[in-house]
Amino acid sequence: ELVIRKSTLDELPRLVNLATLVTLLVWLSRHYIVNGAPSTWTLLKLWIALLALTTLARIVARGLAAQYAPRERCFYIGDLRTAKRLRSKLAHGSSVDLVGAITEENVQLDQDALVELTRTFDIHRLIIASPGGVAEDSTIDLVRAAKAIGLRVTLSPGMLAVVGSSLVMDDVWGMPLLGVPRFGL
C-alpha cells in the first residue's frame, strides 16, 4: 500500500528474517515438537525450504494480484514536466496508471474539492511533488485531506532529481530525515 512499485526482491530481507525466526523457534523448542534433536543439516534444510517457499509464495501471490486486481489509478500534483516523465516511467510494465495531473499553482484543494476530484478521476493514490513544488503548509493540509477520504498518498521530493535515489531514510523520534551519501569512488 505504501509503495507504487512492489517487488518481491525488495521484501527478501524480511523473508530471510522470517525464515530465520521460524528456524530459531524450531531449534529452541526442538525437544517439545520433535522426537530427538534435529541435526544442524536438518535445521539448515528447514531454513532454506522456508526461505524458498515463502519467496515463491510471494511471487505467485503478487502475480495473481497483478492479474486480477484493478490497476491503481494515480493523480499527480506538481510540475507537469515531471508528471509527463512519471507517466512514461509508469508505462513500462507497471500496474499503475497516471490518470491526471495539475500544477502546483492550481492547487487549492480542500477536502470537498478532493472528494470531487477523486470521484471525477476515480483515483486511488495522490502523488504530491513537495519541496520546490507545493508549499509545505499546503502539502500537509493536502495530505491530511487525502488520508481523511481514504486516498493513498505518495510524496515526490524535488531534491531527489539532484541527489539520486540512493538516499537513506532516518526516523528521528517521528521526524523523517533523508541521508545523502557522499559521491566518489
Residue pairs with C-beta under 8 A, 6 or more apart in sequence:
1 152
2 152
3 10
4 72
4 74
4 90
4 94
4 96
4 125
4 154
5 94
6 62
8 55
8 58
8 59
8 62
11 58
12 55
15 51
15 54
15 55
15 58
16 51
18 50
18 54
19 47
19 50
19 51
19 54
20 47
22 46
22 50
23 43
23 46
23 47
23 50
26 33
26 34
26 38
26 43
26 46
27 38
27 43
30 37
30 38
31 37
38 46
66 95
69 95
71 95
71 96
71 97
72 95
72 96
72 97
72 124
72 125
73 96
73 97
73 99
73 121
73 122
73 123
73 124
73 125
74 90
74 96
74 97
74 98
74 99
74 123
74 124
74 125
74 126
74 127
74 154
75 98
75 99
75 100
75 101
75 102
75 117
75 121
75 123
75 125
75 126
75 127
76 82
76 83
76 86
76 98
76 100
76 101
76 102
76 127
76 129
77 101
77 102
77 104
77 107
77 109
77 126
77 127
77 128
77 129
77 133
77 134
77 142
78 101
78 103
78 104
78 127
78 128
78 129
78 133
78 134
78 156
79 103
79 104
79 129
79 133
80 101
80 103
82 129
82 156
83 98
83 101
86 98
86 127
86 156
87 98
87 101
90 96
90 97
90 98
96 125
98 127
99 121
99 122
99 123
100 121
100 123
104 129
104 133
104 134
107 134
107 138
107 142
109 117
109 142
109 145
110 145
111 145
111 148
111 149
114 126
114 142
114 145
114 146
114 149
114 151
115 149
117 123
118 149
118 151
123 151
124 151
124 152
125 151
125 152
125 153
125 154
126 142
126 146
126 151
126 152
126 153
126 154
127 153
127 154
127 155
127 156
128 134
128 139
128 142
128 143
128 153
128 154
128 155
128 156
129 155
129 156
129 158
130 136
130 139
130 155
130 156
130 157
130 158
131 157
131 158
131 159
132 158
132 159
133 156
133 158
134 142
139 155
143 153
143 155
146 153
147 153
157 178
159 178
160 167
163 180
166 181
167 178
167 179
167 180
167 181
168 178
168 179
168 181
169 176
169 177
169 178
169 179
170 176
170 177
170 178
170 179
171 177
